[in-house]
Amino acid sequence: MTTDTGVLDTVAVLIERVLDRDGAAAEITRETSFQDDLEFESIDIVVLGTQLADRYGAAINFPRYLSTLEIDDIIGLRVGDLVDYVESCVDGP
């Protein structure tokens, strides 16, 4: 895992776009919860997954990533978890 804040910043901006909240990116950290803090709904996840693939290419398959998680892990998903996943796909195995 890298410590590149560029991925976190990019993911935060994409989340802000999905939620249509100007300025929300500044408040999004690695500890931000998709469900509790951002109140993400399933359609938001779909849109975010599409935007991630558009930004980072075919290496990012958010639905496949989510399918590897248990329901409790999905409910507790944090922005940092997604950032780690994106970094692992961009950096390669």
ChimeraX commands (.cxc) that place a marker at each C-alpha (Angstrom):
marker #1 position 0.00,0.00,0.00 radius 0.5
marker #1 position 1.27,3.46,-0.85 radius 0.5
marker #1 position 0.64,6.59,1.15 radius 0.5
marker #1 position -0.16,8.67,-1.92 radius 0.5
marker #1 position -2.74,11.25,-0.90 radius 0.5
marker #1 position -3.45,11.75,-4.61 radius 0.5
marker #1 position -5.71,8.69,-4.67 radius 0.5
marker #1 position -7.52,9.81,-1.51 radius 0.5
marker #1 position -7.99,13.29,-2.98 radius 0.5
marker #1 position -9.28,11.85,-6.27 radius 0.5
marker #1 position -11.67,9.45,-4.53 radius 0.5
marker #1 position -12.94,12.30,-2.32 radius 0.5
marker #1 position -13.66,14.47,-5.37 radius 0.5
marker #1 position -15.48,11.58,-7.07 radius 0.5
marker #1 position -17.56,11.01,-3.94 radius 0.5
marker #1 position -18.38,14.71,-3.83 radius 0.5
marker #1 position -19.59,14.52,-7.44 radius 0.5
marker #1 position -21.70,11.43,-6.77 radius 0.5
marker #1 position -23.36,13.07,-3.79 radius 0.5
marker #1 position -23.57,16.45,-5.53 radius 0.5
marker #1 position -22.13,18.16,-2.47 radius 0.5
marker #1 position -19.77,21.04,-3.13 radius 0.5
marker #1 position -16.97,21.22,-0.60 radius 0.5
marker #1 position -17.58,17.77,0.87 radius 0.5
marker #1 position -14.21,16.50,-0.39 radius 0.5
marker #1 position -12.42,18.56,2.24 radius 0.5
marker #1 position -14.27,16.66,4.96 radius 0.5
marker #1 position -13.66,13.18,3.52 radius 0.5
marker #1 position -10.85,11.26,5.19 radius 0.5
marker #1 position -9.69,7.65,5.17 radius 0.5
marker #1 position -11.90,7.06,8.23 radius 0.5
marker #1 position -15.08,8.39,6.58 radius 0.5
marker #1 position -17.76,5.70,6.46 radius 0.5
marker #1 position -19.78,5.33,3.27 radius 0.5
marker #1 position -22.92,4.36,5.17 radius 0.5
marker #1 position -22.78,6.25,8.46 radius 0.5
marker #1 position -21.02,9.45,7.39 radius 0.5
marker #1 position -21.88,9.80,3.71 radius 0.5
marker #1 position -25.23,7.96,3.73 radius 0.5
marker #1 position -24.37,6.24,0.45 radius 0.5
marker #1 position -27.16,4.31,-1.23 radius 0.5
marker #1 position -26.76,1.45,-3.67 radius 0.5
marker #1 position -27.14,3.72,-6.72 radius 0.5
marker #1 position -24.35,5.91,-5.33 radius 0.5
marker #1 position -22.08,2.86,-5.20 radius 0.5
marker #1 position -22.88,2.07,-8.84 radius 0.5
marker #1 position -22.17,5.63,-9.97 radius 0.5
marker #1 position -18.94,5.78,-7.94 radius 0.5
marker #1 position -17.81,2.47,-9.42 radius 0.5
marker #1 position -18.36,3.83,-12.93 radius 0.5
marker #1 position -16.46,7.02,-12.15 radius 0.5
marker #1 position -13.57,5.05,-10.65 radius 0.5
marker #1 position -13.35,2.90,-13.77 radius 0.5
marker #1 position -13.49,6.01,-15.97 radius 0.5
marker #1 position -10.68,7.62,-13.97 radius 0.5
marker #1 position -8.40,4.63,-13.38 radius 0.5
marker #1 position -9.34,2.26,-16.19 radius 0.5
marker #1 position -10.39,-1.36,-16.38 radius 0.5
marker #1 position -8.09,-2.38,-13.51 radius 0.5
marker #1 position -10.68,-0.93,-11.13 radius 0.5
marker #1 position -13.68,-3.21,-10.79 radius 0.5
marker #1 position -15.55,-1.90,-7.77 radius 0.5
marker #1 position -18.45,-4.39,-8.04 radius 0.5
marker #1 position -15.99,-7.29,-8.08 radius 0.5
marker #1 position -14.20,-5.85,-5.06 radius 0.5
marker #1 position -17.47,-5.51,-3.16 radius 0.5
marker #1 position -18.39,-9.10,-4.04 radius 0.5
marker #1 position -15.33,-10.30,-2.11 radius 0.5
marker #1 position -16.56,-8.66,1.10 radius 0.5
marker #1 position -18.95,-9.93,3.76 radius 0.5
marker #1 position -22.11,-7.88,4.31 radius 0.5
marker #1 position -20.79,-6.45,7.59 radius 0.5
marker #1 position -17.62,-5.34,5.79 radius 0.5
marker #1 position -19.67,-3.61,3.09 radius 0.5
marker #1 position -21.79,-1.86,5.71 radius 0.5
marker #1 position -18.64,-0.74,7.53 radius 0.5
marker #1 position -16.72,0.22,4.38 radius 0.5
marker #1 position -14.58,3.30,4.82 radius 0.5
marker #1 position -13.04,5.58,2.23 radius 0.5
marker #1 position -9.61,4.31,3.26 radius 0.5
marker #1 position -10.62,0.76,2.33 radius 0.5
marker #1 position -11.55,1.94,-1.15 radius 0.5
marker #1 position -8.34,3.98,-1.45 radius 0.5
marker #1 position -6.30,0.89,-0.50 radius 0.5
marker #1 position -8.14,-1.14,-3.15 radius 0.5
marker #1 position -7.57,1.48,-5.85 radius 0.5
marker #1 position -3.90,1.79,-4.93 radius 0.5
marker #1 position -3.46,-1.99,-5.07 radius 0.5
marker #1 position -4.98,-2.08,-8.56 radius 0.5
marker #1 position -3.03,0.90,-9.85 radius 0.5
marker #1 position 0.28,-0.23,-8.31 radius 0.5
marker #1 position -0.22,-3.82,-9.46 radius 0.5
marker #1 position 0.13,-7.01,-7.46 radius 0.5
marker link #1:1,2 radius 0.2
marker link #1:2,3 radius 0.2
marker link #1:3,4 radius 0.2
marker link #1:4,5 radius 0.2
marker link #1:5,6 radius 0.2
marker link #1:6,7 radius 0.2
marker link #1:7,8 radius 0.2
marker link #1:8,9 radius 0.2
marker link #1:9,10 radius 0.2
marker link #1:10,11 radius 0.2
marker link #1:11,12 radius 0.2
marker link #1:12,13 radius 0.2
marker link #1:13,14 radius 0.2
marker link #1:14,15 radius 0.2
marker link #1:15,16 radius 0.2
marker link #1:16,17 radius 0.2
marker link #1:17,18 radius 0.2
marker link #1:18,19 radius 0.2
marker link #1:19,20 radius 0.2
marker link #1:20,21 radius 0.2
marker link #1:21,22 radius 0.2
marker link #1:22,23 radius 0.2
marker link #1:23,24 radius 0.2
marker link #1:24,25 radius 0.2
marker link #1:25,26 radius 0.2
marker link #1:26,27 radius 0.2
marker link #1:27,28 radius 0.2
marker link #1:28,29 radius 0.2
marker link #1:29,30 radius 0.2
marker link #1:30,31 radius 0.2
marker link #1:31,32 radius 0.2
marker link #1:32,33 radius 0.2
marker link #1:33,34 radius 0.2
marker link #1:34,35 radius 0.2
marker link #1:35,36 radius 0.2
marker link #1:36,37 radius 0.2
marker link #1:37,38 radius 0.2
marker link #1:38,39 radius 0.2
marker link #1:39,40 radius 0.2
marker link #1:40,41 radius 0.2
marker link #1:41,42 radius 0.2
marker link #1:42,43 radius 0.2
marker link #1:43,44 radius 0.2
marker link #1:44,45 radius 0.2
marker link #1:45,46 radius 0.2
marker link #1:46,47 radius 0.2
marker link #1:47,48 radius 0.2
marker link #1:48,49 radius 0.2
marker link #1:49,50 radius 0.2
marker link #1:50,51 radius 0.2
marker link #1:51,52 radius 0.2
marker link #1:52,53 radius 0.2
marker link #1:53,54 radius 0.2
marker link #1:54,55 radius 0.2
marker link #1:55,56 radius 0.2
marker link #1:56,57 radius 0.2
marker link #1:57,58 radius 0.2
marker link #1:58,59 radius 0.2
marker link #1:59,60 radius 0.2
marker link #1:60,61 radius 0.2
marker link #1:61,62 radius 0.2
marker link #1:62,63 radius 0.2
marker link #1:63,64 radius 0.2
marker link #1:64,65 radius 0.2
marker link #1:65,66 radius 0.2
marker link #1:66,67 radius 0.2
marker link #1:67,68 radius 0.2
marker link #1:68,69 radius 0.2
marker link #1:69,70 radius 0.2
marker link #1:70,71 radius 0.2
marker link #1:71,72 radius 0.2
marker link #1:72,73 radius 0.2
marker link #1:73,74 radius 0.2
marker link #1:74,75 radius 0.2
marker link #1:75,76 radius 0.2
marker link #1:76,77 radius 0.2
marker link #1:77,78 radius 0.2
marker link #1:78,79 radius 0.2
marker link #1:79,80 radius 0.2
marker link #1:80,81 radius 0.2
marker link #1:81,82 radius 0.2
marker link #1:82,83 radius 0.2
marker link #1:83,84 radius 0.2
marker link #1:84,85 radius 0.2
marker link #1:85,86 radius 0.2
marker link #1:86,87 radius 0.2
marker link #1:87,88 radius 0.2
marker link #1:88,89 radius 0.2
marker link #1:89,90 radius 0.2
marker link #1:90,91 radius 0.2
marker link #1:91,92 radius 0.2
marker link #1:92,93 radius 0.2
view
